[in-house]
Amino acid sequence: MKRNVLKPVFCLLMLLLLKSIVYAQTPRFKVLALYSTRVEPDHVDFAKDAIKFYTKMAAEKNFAFDTSTNWENLNDENLKNYQVVIWVNEFPHNEEERRSFEKYMENGGSWLGFHVSGYNDKYTNWPWFVKFMGGAVFYNNNWPPLPAKLIVDDNKHPVTRHLPQKYIAPINEWYGWKPNPRENKDVKVLVTLSPANYPLGKKDIIRSGDIPVVWTNTRYRMLYINMGHGDQIFNSKKQNQMFEDALLWLATKK
């Protein structure tokens, strides 16, 4: 009699255990990180470090993190599989890839772009992307790469909530923008280059200006981060936490 009672209880416990194992193995979300090895060496170095960082994070936070150097993966069918797309150190150059990305974002996809992924000028010839970036067009940069003092505009935003009001970011090449994305009513700037840095640079010098370095165009699920040049970017625990929070925010943002 006791055996008859114990058997269904045991089966129920095993079923619950199997369900919990399956659930634990199911990724919370899927990320596609696209990068290139045929770009500036410093941008390749950043890509290696970024992929290592997010691969480790994926294992800890239970999400799928796929990487590819094949930008043809930026197509309608493949993008359906991912909640977030990361451009690590490059951007699409042909019309087919660009149209697929536009469709993905217009239909609720999420994008995280680092450094040169947000680059655009008169030669890139992608008006949609300029609007997507909040109107920001590359204007100038400092050289050589240097650490910089940053001001955190919003300490309550999910991306920057773990940052102090000010901090010193590791060595990076900093971009200036004209028009300034802050002028766009849909843009929310989260981090800004501190004026205390000026003049910034030795060969190419940024002497003045309001220069956002992290922002989102609130019309989309997107975030641009200007950091991404060289192999020193992940040397700050404070900044690394922002990189982590940024991806989690985009993956769960409604």
C-alpha positions as CSV (number, residue, x, y, z in Angstrom):
1,M,0.0,0.0,0.0
2,K,2.8,2.4,0.9
3,R,4.5,1.6,-2.4
4,N,1.5,2.6,-4.4
5,V,1.4,6.0,-2.6
6,L,5.2,6.6,-3.0
7,K,5.4,5.7,-6.7
8,P,3.1,8.6,-8.0
9,V,4.8,11.1,-5.6
10,F,8.2,10.0,-6.9
11,C,7.1,10.4,-10.5
12,L,5.7,13.8,-9.8
13,L,9.0,14.9,-8.2
14,M,11.0,13.6,-11.2
15,L,8.7,15.4,-13.6
16,L,9.1,18.7,-11.7
17,L,12.9,18.1,-11.7
18,L,13.0,17.6,-15.4
19,K,10.9,20.6,-16.0
20,S,13.2,22.8,-13.9
21,I,16.2,21.4,-15.9
22,V,14.6,22.2,-19.2
23,Y,13.6,25.6,-18.0
24,A,17.2,26.3,-16.8
25,Q,18.6,25.3,-20.2
26,T,16.2,27.5,-22.2
27,P,17.9,30.9,-22.9
28,R,16.1,34.0,-21.6
29,F,16.7,35.7,-24.9
30,K,19.0,35.6,-27.9
31,V,21.7,38.0,-29.0
32,L,23.5,38.3,-32.4
33,A,26.8,40.1,-32.3
34,L,28.2,41.1,-35.7
35,Y,31.8,42.2,-36.1
36,S,34.6,42.4,-38.6
37,T,38.3,41.4,-38.6
38,R,39.1,43.6,-41.6
39,V,39.0,46.9,-39.9
40,E,41.4,49.0,-37.8
41,P,43.5,46.7,-35.5
42,D,42.3,48.7,-32.4
43,H,38.7,47.9,-33.4
44,V,39.5,44.2,-33.8
45,D,41.1,44.2,-30.3
46,F,37.9,45.7,-28.9
47,A,35.8,43.1,-30.7
48,K,37.8,40.3,-29.1
49,D,37.4,41.8,-25.7
50,A,33.7,42.5,-26.2
51,I,32.9,39.0,-27.4
52,K,34.8,37.5,-24.4
53,F,32.9,39.8,-22.0
54,Y,29.5,39.0,-23.4
55,T,30.2,35.3,-23.8
56,K,31.0,35.1,-20.1
57,M,27.9,37.2,-19.2
58,A,25.7,35.0,-21.3
59,A,26.8,31.9,-19.4
60,E,26.1,33.7,-16.1
61,K,22.8,35.3,-17.1
62,N,21.4,32.4,-19.2
63,F,21.0,33.9,-22.6
64,A,22.2,32.9,-26.0
65,F,25.1,34.9,-27.5
66,D,25.9,34.2,-31.1
67,T,28.7,35.9,-33.0
68,S,29.5,36.3,-36.7
69,T,31.7,38.1,-39.1
70,N,29.3,37.4,-41.9
71,W,27.1,40.6,-42.3
72,E,24.9,38.7,-44.7
73,N,23.3,37.3,-41.5
74,L,21.7,40.7,-41.3
75,N,18.7,39.4,-43.2
76,D,14.9,39.2,-42.6
77,E,14.8,35.5,-41.9
78,N,17.8,35.3,-39.5
79,L,16.9,38.4,-37.6
80,K,13.6,36.9,-36.5
81,N,15.6,34.6,-34.2
82,Y,17.1,37.4,-32.1
83,Q,15.8,39.9,-29.5
84,V,19.0,42.0,-29.6
85,V,21.6,42.8,-32.4
86,I,25.0,44.2,-31.5
87,W,27.2,45.9,-34.0
88,V,30.6,45.6,-32.3
89,N,33.1,47.3,-34.6
90,E,31.4,47.8,-38.0
91,F,28.2,48.6,-39.8
92,P,26.4,47.3,-42.9
93,H,27.5,48.7,-46.3
94,N,25.1,47.2,-48.8
95,E,21.4,48.1,-49.3
96,E,20.0,44.6,-48.7
97,E,21.5,44.4,-45.2
98,R,20.5,48.0,-44.4
99,R,16.9,47.4,-45.4
100,S,16.7,44.2,-43.3
101,F,18.0,46.1,-40.3
102,E,15.6,49.0,-40.8
103,K,12.7,46.5,-41.0
104,Y,14.0,44.7,-37.8
105,M,14.2,47.9,-35.8
106,E,10.9,49.4,-37.1
107,N,9.2,46.2,-35.9
108,G,10.5,46.3,-32.4
109,G,14.0,44.8,-32.6
110,S,16.8,46.0,-30.3
111,W,20.2,47.4,-31.2
112,L,23.4,48.0,-29.2
113,G,26.1,49.8,-31.2
114,F,29.6,50.5,-30.1
115,H,32.0,53.2,-31.3
116,V,32.5,53.0,-35.0
117,S,29.2,51.2,-35.5
118,G,27.6,54.6,-35.1
119,Y,29.9,56.3,-37.6
120,N,28.2,58.1,-40.4
121,D,29.2,61.0,-42.7
122,K,28.4,62.3,-46.2
123,Y,29.9,59.2,-47.8
124,T,27.9,56.6,-45.9
125,N,24.7,57.7,-47.7
126,W,22.2,56.2,-45.2
127,P,19.6,58.9,-44.3
128,W,17.5,56.4,-42.3
129,F,20.5,55.6,-40.0
130,V,21.2,59.3,-39.4
131,K,17.6,59.7,-38.1
132,F,18.0,56.5,-36.1
133,M,21.0,58.0,-34.4
134,G,19.0,61.0,-33.4
135,G,20.4,63.2,-36.3
136,A,23.9,62.8,-35.1
137,V,26.6,62.9,-37.8
138,F,30.3,62.4,-37.1
139,Y,32.1,65.7,-36.8
140,N,35.5,65.3,-35.1
141,N,37.6,63.1,-32.8
142,N,40.6,63.2,-30.6
143,W,43.9,61.5,-31.3
144,P,45.6,59.7,-29.8
145,P,43.1,57.7,-27.8
146,L,43.0,59.0,-24.2
147,P,41.1,58.3,-20.9
148,A,38.4,60.9,-20.2
149,K,36.3,62.3,-17.5
150,L,32.6,61.6,-18.1
151,I,29.4,63.0,-16.6
152,V,26.5,60.7,-16.0
153,D,23.4,62.6,-17.0
154,D,20.9,60.2,-15.5
155,N,21.7,57.9,-12.6
156,K,18.2,56.5,-12.4
157,H,18.1,55.0,-15.9
158,P,18.5,51.2,-16.0
159,V,21.6,51.5,-18.2
160,T,23.5,54.0,-15.9
161,R,21.9,53.3,-12.5
162,H,25.1,51.7,-11.2
163,L,27.4,54.5,-12.3
164,P,28.5,57.4,-10.1
165,Q,27.7,61.0,-11.2
166,K,31.2,61.3,-12.6
167,Y,33.9,58.8,-13.5
168,I,37.1,58.4,-15.6
169,A,36.6,56.1,-18.5
170,P,39.6,54.1,-19.9
171,I,41.6,55.0,-23.0
172,N,39.3,55.5,-26.0
173,E,39.0,57.6,-29.2
174,W,36.1,60.0,-28.5
175,Y,33.8,61.2,-31.3
176,G,32.1,64.6,-31.6
177,W,28.8,65.0,-33.4
178,K,27.2,67.7,-35.5
179,P,24.3,68.1,-35.2
180,N,24.4,67.3,-31.5
181,P,21.9,64.4,-30.8
182,R,20.9,66.2,-27.6
183,E,19.1,68.7,-29.8
184,N,16.6,66.0,-30.9
185,K,13.5,65.8,-28.7
186,D,13.4,62.0,-29.0
187,V,17.0,61.5,-27.8
188,K,17.8,60.8,-24.2
189,V,21.5,61.4,-23.4
190,L,22.8,59.2,-20.6
191,V,26.6,60.0,-20.5
192,T,28.5,63.1,-21.6
193,L,32.1,64.0,-22.2
194,S,33.1,66.4,-19.4
195,P,34.3,69.9,-20.5
196,A,37.1,69.4,-17.9
197,N,38.8,67.2,-20.6
198,Y,39.4,70.1,-23.0
199,P,41.7,70.4,-24.9
200,L,41.5,66.6,-25.5
201,G,44.1,65.1,-27.8
202,K,47.6,65.9,-29.1
203,K,47.4,65.4,-32.9
204,D,43.7,65.8,-33.4
205,I,42.3,67.9,-30.6
206,I,38.7,68.4,-29.3
207,R,38.8,71.9,-27.8
208,S,35.2,72.4,-26.8
209,G,31.6,71.3,-27.3
210,D,28.8,69.4,-25.7
211,I,29.6,65.8,-26.7
212,P,27.2,62.9,-25.7
213,V,28.9,59.5,-25.5
214,V,26.0,57.3,-24.6
215,W,22.4,57.9,-25.7
216,T,19.2,56.3,-26.9
217,N,16.7,57.4,-29.5
218,T,13.5,56.8,-27.6
219,R,11.6,56.0,-30.8
220,Y,13.4,52.8,-30.9
221,R,14.9,50.1,-28.7
222,M,18.4,51.2,-29.3
223,L,21.5,52.4,-27.4
224,Y,24.7,53.9,-28.8
225,I,27.9,53.7,-26.8
226,N,30.9,55.6,-28.0
227,M,33.4,53.4,-26.2
228,G,35.1,50.8,-28.4
229,H,38.6,51.6,-29.5
230,G,41.5,49.5,-28.4
231,D,42.1,46.8,-25.7
232,Q,41.7,49.0,-22.6
233,I,37.9,49.5,-22.8
234,F,37.0,46.7,-20.3
235,N,39.5,47.8,-17.7
236,S,36.8,49.7,-15.6
237,K,34.5,47.7,-13.4
238,K,32.1,50.7,-13.3
239,Q,31.9,50.9,-17.0
240,N,31.7,47.2,-17.4
241,Q,28.6,47.2,-15.3
242,M,27.0,49.7,-17.7
243,F,27.9,47.4,-20.6
244,E,26.1,44.6,-18.8
245,D,23.1,46.7,-17.8
246,A,22.8,48.1,-21.3
247,L,22.3,44.6,-22.9
248,L,19.9,43.5,-20.2
249,W,17.8,46.7,-20.6
250,L,17.6,46.3,-24.4
251,A,16.7,42.6,-24.0
252,T,13.8,43.3,-21.6
253,K,12.7,46.7,-22.7
254,K,9.0,46.8,-23.6
